[in-house]
Amino acid sequence: MLSLQHNAELSDMNYIGRPVPVPRPLGIPIIKPPYGRITAIDLNTGDHAWMIPNGEPPAALKNNPALKGIDISKFGSPDRAPLLVTKSLLFAGEGADGPGFRALNKKTGETVYQITLPGNETGLPMTYAVNGRQFIVVTVVGKDSAELVALAVPAQ
């Protein structure tokens, strides 16, 4: 969350956005989940076509004893996920919070395919075509390396 604050030492503008810590009683954010989500908006009407949680909940929530016995699979990850939209698919990673990468049906939000990358996604996915076949390239960083991972979209 951000708040507007006046701070002449940081900026000559009247107000700047500053992070505000979110209270966490029992280690649980007071904001209703999902903490990370993807929302598809119909640009003709402004209506929300669908919404899904994005990513896995952070380990601090998965391992929180106060949440034992509660299904937290739809909590999502609070990280901002890099997205790529193509003609029929939406590609979504988990950003710095995880190595998951999914292809979603862009009309429904349904997961079409999911993989685990060799590291966390650190940039926007890119796409290119060779001889009519589409490829997606993702930048990932692991513990000791950084690399580009190229994925092929099945021929349709």
C-alpha positions in Angstrom: 0.0 0.0 0.0 1.1 3.6 -0.6 0.2 6.8 1.1 0.8 10.4 0.0 3.4 12.1 2.2 5.2 15.4 2.2 9.0 15.0 2.5 11.1 17.9 1.4 14.3 15.8 1.9 13.3 13.2 -0.7 11.6 15.4 -3.3 10.8 18.9 -4.4 7.2 17.8 -5.1 4.5 18.6 -2.6 3.6 14.9 -2.1 5.2 11.6 -3.0 4.0 8.0 -2.7 5.5 6.2 0.2 5.0 2.5 1.2 2.9 2.0 4.3 3.4 -1.2 6.3 0.2 -3.3 6.4 -0.7 -4.6 9.9 -0.3 -8.4 10.2 -1.9 -9.8 13.3 -0.8 -13.4 13.7 1.4 -12.8 10.7 -1.6 -12.5 8.4 -2.2 -9.4 6.3 -5.5 -7.6 7.2 -6.3 -7.2 3.5 -8.6 -9.7 2.0 -6.9 -12.1 -0.4 -6.1 -12.7 -3.2 -2.8 -10.8 -2.6 -1.9 -11.1 -6.2 -4.4 -11.5 -9.1 -5.0 -11.1 -12.8 -8.1 -9.4 -13.8 -9.3 -9.4 -17.4 -11.2 -6.2 -18.3 -13.5 -5.9 -21.4 -12.2 -2.7 -22.9 -15.5 -2.1 -24.8 -17.6 -2.0 -21.6 -15.1 -1.7 -18.7 -16.6 -4.8 -17.1 -14.4 -7.4 -15.4 -14.6 -10.5 -17.6 -12.8 -12.7 -15.1 -10.4 -12.6 -12.2 -8.0 -15.3 -10.9 -5.4 -15.4 -8.1 -1.9 -15.3 -9.5 0.9 -17.3 -8.1 1.4 -19.3 -4.9 1.0 -17.8 -1.5 4.3 -16.9 0.2 6.0 -19.4 2.5 5.2 -17.1 5.5 1.5 -17.9 4.9 1.9 -21.5 3.8 3.7 -22.2 7.0 1.6 -20.0 9.3 0.2 -22.1 12.2 -2.8 -19.8 12.4 -3.9 -20.9 8.9 -3.5 -24.6 9.6 -6.5 -26.5 8.0 -7.5 -23.5 5.8 -7.3 -23.7 2.1 -5.0 -20.9 1.0 -4.5 -22.1 -2.5 -6.4 -19.1 -3.9 -4.5 -16.4 -1.9 -2.0 -15.7 -4.7 1.3 -14.0 -4.5 1.7 -10.4 -3.5 4.4 -9.9 -6.2 3.6 -8.1 -9.5 3.7 -10.7 -12.2 5.1 -9.9 -15.7 2.4 -10.6 -18.3 2.3 -11.1 -22.0 -0.9 -11.2 -24.1 -1.1 -12.8 -27.5 -4.0 -13.5 -29.9 -5.5 -16.3 -27.8 -3.2 -16.7 -24.7 -2.1 -14.8 -21.7 1.3 -15.8 -20.3 1.8 -15.1 -16.6 4.7 -15.8 -14.3 5.0 -15.4 -10.5 7.7 -12.8 -10.7 10.3 -12.7 -7.9 8.0 -14.8 -5.7 8.3 -18.1 -7.6 9.3 -20.0 -10.6 5.8 -20.9 -11.9 4.9 -19.9 -15.4 1.4 -20.4 -17.0 -0.3 -20.1 -20.3 -4.0 -19.0 -19.7 -6.9 -18.9 -22.1 -7.3 -15.2 -22.4 -11.1 -15.4 -22.7 -11.7 -17.5 -19.6 -8.6 -17.3 -17.4 -8.4 -21.1 -17.4 -4.9 -22.5 -17.2 -4.0 -24.2 -20.5 -0.4 -25.1 -19.5 1.9 -24.7 -16.5 5.6 -25.2 -16.0 8.2 -24.6 -13.4 11.0 -22.4 -14.7 14.7 -23.0 -13.6 14.5 -19.7 -11.6 12.3 -16.7 -10.9 11.1 -14.6 -13.8 12.8 -11.2 -13.7 11.5 -9.4 -16.8 8.6 -9.2 -19.2 8.1 -12.3 -21.4 8.9 -11.7 -25.1 7.4 -13.3 -28.2 8.6 -13.9 -31.7 7.7 -16.2 -34.6 9.8 -18.3 -36.9 8.2 -19.9 -39.9 4.8 -19.3 -38.5 5.5 -20.9 -35.1 5.3 -18.7 -32.0 7.9 -18.7 -29.3 7.9 -17.1 -25.8 11.2 -16.1 -24.1 11.4 -15.5 -20.4 14.4 -14.1 -18.4 15.0 -16.1 -15.2 17.5 -15.8 -12.4 18.4 -18.8 -10.2 20.7 -18.9 -7.2 23.9 -18.9 -9.3 22.8 -18.0 -12.9 20.7 -15.9 -15.2 19.4 -17.2 -18.4 16.8 -16.9 -21.2 14.3 -19.7 -21.4 12.6 -20.2 -24.8 9.3 -22.0 -25.0 7.4 -23.0 -28.1 3.7 -22.6 -28.4 2.2 -25.8 -30.0 1.1 -25.4 -33.6 -2.6 -24.8 -34.0 
